[in-house]
C-alpha cells in the first residue's frame, strides 16, 4: 500500500517591483492519495489509487468559495512517485522496458464536471 501527498504551486509571470525577479508562489494546492500496487508473476503490475485535490491558498489568500477551492476526487492512475505518474497497468518487457496504460477519472466539485483520462505509452529504464 502506498500513501502519498504532494503540494503544487503556480507563480505569476509579472516581475516583483522590488527585486525584478518572478514573484513567490501565490496559489498552493494539496494532493492526498492512497493506493495499492500488486505485481502478478513478475510480468504485470497493477496500481490503483484514489485521491483528493484542493487548493490551500488562492492568489495569496485563503480560498473563499467553491471555485477557488478547486476540490476534486480522483480514481485510477492518480499516484506519483518522484513526480512520475504510476500506470494503472504496467506490462513488463524484460528489465529495461514496459508498456504502460494510465486511466483515471476525476470529479471536480467546483465545476460539477466529470473528466476521464486515457494514456498509453512505453517506459524505458537505463
C-alpha positions in Angstrom: 0.0 0.0 0.0 1.3 3.5 -0.8 0.2 6.7 0.8 1.4 9.9 -0.8 0.9 13.6 -0.6 2.2 16.5 -2.7 1.9 20.2 -2.9 1.7 22.1 -6.2 2.1 25.8 -6.9 1.8 28.3 -9.7 3.5 31.7 -9.9 2.8 34.9 -11.7 4.8 35.9 -14.8 4.8 39.5 -13.7 8.1 40.7 -12.1 8.3 41.7 -8.5 8.8 45.5 -8.5 11.2 45.3 -5.5 13.8 42.9 -6.9 12.8 42.4 -10.6 12.5 38.7 -10.1 9.4 36.5 -10.5 7.1 36.6 -7.5 6.9 33.9 -4.9 4.1 31.3 -5.4 0.7 32.7 -4.6 -1.5 29.7 -5.3 -0.8 26.4 -3.5 -2.6 23.1 -3.8 -2.6 19.9 -1.8 -2.9 16.4 -3.2 -3.6 13.4 -1.0 -3.8 9.9 -2.3 -4.0 6.3 -1.2 -3.2 3.3 -3.4 -2.4 -0.3 -3.8 0.3 -1.9 -6.0 0.5 -5.6 -6.8 2.7 -7.5 -9.3 1.4 -10.7 -10.9 4.1 -13.2 -11.8 6.8 -10.6 -12.4 5.0 -9.8 -15.7 2.3 -7.3 -14.9 2.0 -4.7 -12.2 -1.4 -3.2 -11.2 -1.6 0.2 -9.5 -4.9 1.6 -8.3 -5.3 4.8 -6.4 -7.8 7.2 -5.0 -7.0 10.9 -4.3 -8.3 14.2 -3.2 -7.0 17.6 -4.5 -7.7 21.0 -3.1 -6.1 24.5 -3.1 -5.0 25.7 0.3 -4.0 29.2 -0.9 -5.5 31.0 -3.9 -3.9 34.2 -5.2 -2.2 34.8 -1.9 -5.2 34.2 0.4 -7.5 31.5 1.7 -10.0 30.2 -0.9 -13.3 32.0 -0.4 -15.7 29.9 -2.4 -16.1 26.5 -4.2 -14.5 27.7 -7.4 -11.4 29.0 -5.6 -11.0 25.7 -3.6 -10.8 23.7 -6.8 -11.7 20.5 -5.0 -11.8 17.2 -6.9 -11.7 13.5 -6.2 -9.7 11.1 -8.5 -9.7 7.4 -9.1 -7.3 5.2 -11.1 -3.8 6.2 -12.2 -3.5 9.1 -9.8 -0.5 8.4 -7.7 3.0 9.7 -8.3 6.4 8.5 -7.1 9.1 11.2 -7.6 6.7 13.1 -9.9 6.3 10.0 -12.1 2.6 9.1 -12.6 2.1 5.4 -11.9 0.3 3.5 -14.6 -2.9 1.5 -13.8 -1.4 -1.5 -15.7 2.3 -2.0 -16.5 3.3 -4.9 -18.7 7.0 -5.7 -18.1 9.0 -6.3 -21.3 12.1 -7.5 -19.6 14.3 -5.4 -17.2 14.6 -2.3 -19.5 11.1 -1.6 -20.9 7.4 -1.8 -20.2 4.1 -0.9 -21.8 2.0 1.4 -19.6 -1.7 2.0 -19.5 -2.9 5.0 -17.5 -6.6 5.5 -16.9 -8.2 7.9 -14.4 -11.5 9.5 -13.6 -11.9 12.8 -11.8 -14.9 14.7 -10.4 -14.4 18.4 -10.0 -16.7 19.9 -7.3 -16.1 23.5 -8.3 -17.3 23.0 -11.9 -19.5 19.9 -11.1 -17.9 18.2 -14.1 -16.6 14.6 -14.6 -13.4 14.0 -16.6 -11.7 10.9 -17.9 -8.1 10.5 -19.0 -6.6 7.7 -21.1 -2.9 7.4 -21.9 -0.9 4.6 -23.4 2.9 4.6 -23.6 6.2 2.9 -23.1 8.7 3.3 -20.3 12.4 2.7 -20.9 14.8 2.2 -17.9 18.5 2.6 -18.2 
